[in-house]
Amino acid sequence: MYNLISTTKPTAKKEYDCIWCSEKILKGEQHVKEVGNYQGDFQSNRWHQECHCAAQLYFSENNENEFTPYDNKRGSKEIVHPVELQCNTISKIEDSLKKETSFILNDVEIQKYNKWVDSHKKYSCENTMVNVTFIPTAIGVAVHLECQVCNVKEDITDYKSW
């Protein structure tokens, strides 16, 4: 089971291999970086933007959330599909920000995250896919979780750290 922790769109500082198609992500190319854990192991994966959208399309059309890494056809920028349109819209919004921001869970938030995921899998959804939302405020960053399967939400913010 893969649990997504964060998704960003950095500009490559060096060459990377795309997790979807295995082709190179070139230095200077904007791409998608996902951080998560799979069966308890930390992972950091990089995708061409079009490959990330192709994967989302694959997942939605096949009701699937797993794939064979480095073994897929490179995504196409010409695909017109609701998921692709959503990806393009998100890309345009993120491109307009022109700034990469990273958020890190502290130890308390990591414990809360792991406890919530374990409990949620045990009592609610066997195949939990988690969206993590970081909400910057004037005094700190709030952290909210949402199950992509059943939409159950949880605030795991460590307010004591503010």
VENKA-V836218 format. One record per pair of residues at least 12 apart in sequence whose C-alpha atoms are under 7 Angstrom apart, sorted by sequence separation. I is the first residue (numbers start at 1). J is the second residue. D is the distance in whole Angstrom. If there is no record, write none. Layout:
BEGIN
I/J/D ; I/J/D
END
This chain:
BEGIN
14/26/7 ; 15/27/5 ; 33/45/6 ; 34/46/6 ; 132/144/6 ; 133/145/6 ; 143/155/6 ; 144/156/6 ; 14/27/5 ; 33/46/4 ; 132/145/5 ; 143/156/6 ; 12/26/7 ; 13/27/5 ; 32/46/6 ; 33/47/6 ; 131/145/6 ; 132/146/7 ; 143/157/5 ; 12/27/5 ; 13/28/6 ; 31/46/7 ; 32/47/5 ; 130/145/6 ; 131/146/5 ; 142/157/5 ; 12/28/5 ; 31/47/6 ; 32/48/6 ; 130/146/6 ; 131/147/6 ; 11/28/5 ; 12/29/5 ; 31/48/5 ; 32/49/6 ; 130/147/5 ; 131/148/7 ; 11/29/5 ; 12/30/6 ; 31/49/5 ; 129/147/6 ; 130/148/6 ; 11/30/4 ; 128/147/6 ; 129/148/5 ; 10/30/6 ; 11/31/6 ; 32/52/7 ; 129/149/7 ; 9/30/6 ; 10/31/6 ; 54/75/5 ; 128/149/7 ; 9/31/5 ; 10/32/7 ; 140/162/6 ; 9/32/5 ; 25/48/6 ; 51/74/6 ; 139/162/6 ; 8/32/6 ; 9/33/6 ; 51/75/4 ; 7/32/7 ; 8/33/5 ; 50/75/5 ; 7/33/6 ; 8/34/7 ; 19/45/6 ; 50/76/6 ; 57/83/6 ; 7/34/5 ; 19/46/6 ; 20/47/6 ; 50/77/6 ; 56/83/7 ; 6/34/6 ; 7/35/6 ; 18/46/5 ; 19/47/6 ; 6/35/5 ; 18/47/5 ; 5/35/5 ; 6/36/7 ; 18/48/6 ; 53/83/7 ; 4/35/6 ; 5/36/5 ; 20/51/6 ; 53/84/6 ; 4/36/4 ; 3/36/5 ; 4/37/7 ; 2/36/7 ; 3/37/5 ; 53/87/6 ; 2/37/6 ; 3/38/6 ; 2/38/4 ; 1/38/6 ; 2/39/7 ; 1/39/5 ; 113/156/7 ; 112/156/6 ; 109/156/6 ; 22/70/4 ; 109/157/6 ; 20/69/5 ; 21/70/5 ; 109/158/6 ; 19/69/5 ; 20/70/5 ; 21/71/6 ; 108/158/6 ; 19/70/5 ; 20/71/7 ; 21/72/5 ; 20/72/6 ; 21/73/5 ; 21/74/5 ; 10/100/6 ; 4/129/7 ; 1/127/7 ; 3/129/6 ; 4/130/6 ; 5/131/7 ; 6/132/6 ; 2/129/7 ; 3/130/6 ; 4/131/6 ; 5/132/6
END
